[in-house]
Amino acid sequence: MSTSDRIKSTIMFTDIVGYSVMASKNQDHALKLLSTHDTIIEPIIAQNGGSVIKKIGDSIFAEFPNSKVSVHAAQEIQTKLKKRNSICNINDKIEIRIGLHTGEVIRKDDDLFGHDVNLCSRIESISPRGGIAASTDLVSSIDNEFLYREMGYIKLKNIIPPKKIYKIYLDQDEYVAESDKQLQKYLIDNGIEILDMASYTTEETFSAAILYVKNLGSSEDESIAYGLTEDLIHDFTYINNFRTSSFNDTLHYKNTELGRDDIGRKLQVENILQGSILKENNTLKLSFELLNINLGKVLWSETWSDHLSNNKNIRRHILKSVLLYFQIEIPKQLAYTLSDKITNNPDALEAYYNGKYCLDYLKSKDDLEKGKILLKKALDLDNNFIEAHHLYGIACQRLGNYDAAETALSEGQEIAETKNNLQGLAYIYKGFSTLYSAWGKWGKSINNIEKAIKIQIQLNNQTVETMLRLDYANILNHLGKTDLSIEQNEQALKLLKSLEDDRFFAISSIILINSYIILGDYTKSIEYGKIALGLCRRLGMTNYLGRALIMMGEAFSRTGNYEEMKASLNEAEPIWIAFDDAFMKAKINYLYAQYFLSKKDFSSTLSYIDQSIELYNLAEQTRFETQTLIEKLNIVIECGKMEIVAQIISKIDRLINKLKGAYSNELFTAMKYCIDAQNGKLDLEKLEEFYNLLEETDENFPSNFPLTYWYLAQVYHSLNQQTNANTCHKKAKQIIDILANRISGKYDKETFYKTYIHKRIQEDLI
């Protein structure tokens, strides 16, 4: 028989840093480390009078008789792990975070529930790696027996209002080793924002995780459960004071053995929406319930049946039932959107869901082809199916059939405009933007992303608007419009402050890394990189972590910080090997080449450059392949392998011709003039035209301009035109100064002058 009591208690949550990444790489090794982790921690909890309430995956939830013994236990755990890690290989280390809190809990059977349990779980999530974080409630009850430092007021996800959190130190040495300033820097670097409570305004919000809808029917019906789950999560994003977990997070817990309250704590929400479907012919039997994990209580539960084609009606019913409990009305525009059927043809809907499932679960080109065929079937059954037009266009684009993609999206646009279906039209515009970006038609891409943003403003969907603005910022970076990109990023960040989605913050920071690389302020690029790395590591965003590491590597390379660059690449390389991404592996090899060039190891440099070129070719990235071949030409000239110069130039010319006039490179032109001068084949008129063209460039110089002028200096030097040679050489060094002044950090500015190429330019002409 179930019993419950409301009592005051001291609780602890622990969590292994990066455990899911470990498990994805080597599950057996991860399980072995988890066993070692339990063997170390559980006895310490028991020896300090505590008891393990339960183990939640790689986390431990424990209760203690008072605050002081909980701190003793936490310190002992971290000290023992620190000592163990000091003699372990990097892959065998176990780092954990610990959160402590004293508050009111509900004891029910052998478990604890309540707001304060969830609060403690959130405190653990922002605790330093290998450290201890605690609430004001706990710290105020331990007197001065322990050493601690205020972290500040932190908005814990889906907890109102912000809480003052403290870091508890293991001993005097650790306390003295870290200042207030260093602690604040650590928090900033890890994407943890400290709030100014004087200007902070509290907004009432509600939160829920929509768990993956369970399919009780045949495996062929799995795509319907998948589609309904994703649609419901998207529908809830239209409720601006309602926070839901992302679809990717939901997928992570699809087949978990964790209880619903434990999933809720992992996803940092207060409520869980769970449901199941059973398809019989074209009828769905549905069963859904809403659970509050603070109370461990079901708030709403219902079982009913509906026709498969009534997809939107089913979603509206679930949405209305959940929001009714929180006294929230469905926005009029969303209610209007859900009033129409997605399609009247159940077979078309099923084909659409199956096609979508293939696209989202893409493992090979065959899956993509299969998805395309299924989406075409949906359109053959119902050509007015807007969402099917959108996804069919995306499938064609991914397969490289850009013209077919454009046609499909245009047909979908016409139908959406006729029906005045704003949500469908927003999908279409986003699809157009993605297509034109892949096609290299950036102007058209921007035009369509702007249209999509305008619709989302009208629909008042802040989540989707944020995503679109970040996409917009990324496209603007590709066009070199960095000021506008940063402006869009700032607008996205304003929306993010209320959405409490750190994943978006991570993506925003990654885009800003690129913005400041383009601007040439590598210091700021590295600063945003550190924030992005901290967030990606904390949130387990492996793909984005890999991207941020490569961008950081590029910023370090540009400033001559080659050891830091190598450390970034060493962490990024296994990520992209696991993803088998040729493009990213090509970038890594290119940057490794820069490392060996700095050591004047030309053999290793050329080896890595060749691997990079091969991988860019495999990834069908002609522009990057061309740029890397130009880099190879420079290195070949530098190390005197002149016998292969003509072959490289011929290949570069072929690739530039393949790009059909969409690519030009001043450095390559200058290099060819230099080689022609050495071979006695120089066209002096063309050289003069090229020089005059360079002189017309404003001071927004690209990073390759110093080397461009240096090659021209070599040309004039070989022609015994020493005045022109000295003028070009001086110009090359002046441009280095201009580029250096774009860098805000003194240290990075100093090392910028020490890169291999910049040192080479500052030497006498040969």
Sequence and secondary structure as in RCSB ss.txt:
>XXXX:A:sequence
MSTSDRIKSTIMFTDIVGYSVMASKNQDHALKLLSTHDTIIEPIIAQNGGSVIKKIGDSIFAEFPNSKVSVHAAQ
EIQTKLKKRNSICNINDKIEIRIGLHTGEVIRKDDDLFGHDVNLCSRIESISPRGGIAASTDLVSSIDNEFLYRE
MGYIKLKNIIPPKKIYKIYLDQDEYVAESDKQLQKYLIDNGIEILDMASYTTEETFSAAILYVKNLGSSEDESIA
YGLTEDLIHDFTYINNFRTSSFNDTLHYKNTELGRDDIGRKLQVENILQGSILKENNTLKLSFELLNINLGKVLW
SETWSDHLSNNKNIRRHILKSVLLYFQIEIPKQLAYTLSDKITNNPDALEAYYNGKYCLDYLKSKDDLEKGKILL
KKALDLDNNFIEAHHLYGIACQRLGNYDAAETALSEGQEIAETKNNLQGLAYIYKGFSTLYSAWGKWGKSINNIE
KAIKIQIQLNNQTVETMLRLDYANILNHLGKTDLSIEQNEQALKLLKSLEDDRFFAISSIILINSYIILGDYTKS
IEYGKIALGLCRRLGMTNYLGRALIMMGEAFSRTGNYEEMKASLNEAEPIWIAFDDAFMKAKINYLYAQYFLSKK
DFSSTLSYIDQSIELYNLAEQTRFETQTLIEKLNIVIECGKMEIVAQIISKIDRLINKLKGAYSNELFTAMKYCI
DAQNGKLDLEKLEEFYNLLEETDENFPSNFPLTYWYLAQVYHSLNQQTNANTCHKKAKQIIDILANRISGKYDKE
TFYKTYIHKRIQEDLI
>XXXX:A:secstr
   EEEEEEEEEEEEETTHHHHHHH HHHHHHHHHHHHHHHHHHHHHTT EEEEEETTEEEEEESSHHHHHHHHH
HHHHHHHHHHTTS GGG   EEEEEEEEEEEEETTEEESHHHHHHHHHHHTS TT EEEEHHHHTTSTTSS EEE
EEEE  TT SS EEEEEE SSHHHHHH  HHHHHHHHHHTT  B  TTT      EEEEE   EE S GGGHHHH
HHHHHHHHHHHTTSTTEEE  HHHHHHTTT  S HHHHHHHTT SEEEEEEEEEETTEEEEEEEEEETTTTEEEE
EEEEEEETT HHHHHHHHHHHHHHHTT    HHHHHHTTS S S HHHHHHHHHHHHHHHT  SHHHHHHHHHHH
HHHHHH TT HHHHHHHHHHHHHTT HHHHHHHHHHHHHHHHHHT HHHHHHHHHHHHHHHHHHT HHHHHHHHH
HHHHHHHHHT HHHHHHHHHHHHHHHHHTT HHHHHHHHHHHHHHHHHHT HHHHHHHHHHHHHHHHHHT HHHH
HHHHHHHHHHHHHHT HHHHHHHHHHHHHHHHHTT HHHHHHHHHHHHHHHHHHT HHHHHHHHHHHHHHHHHTT
 HHHHHHHHHHHHHHHHHTT HHHHHHHHHHHHHHHHHTT GGGHHHHHHHHHHHHHHTTTS   HHHHHHHHHH
HHHTT   HHHHHHHHHHHHT  S   TTHHHHHHHHHHHHHHTT HHHHHHHHHHHHHHHHHHHTT   HHHHH
HHTTSHHHHHHTS   
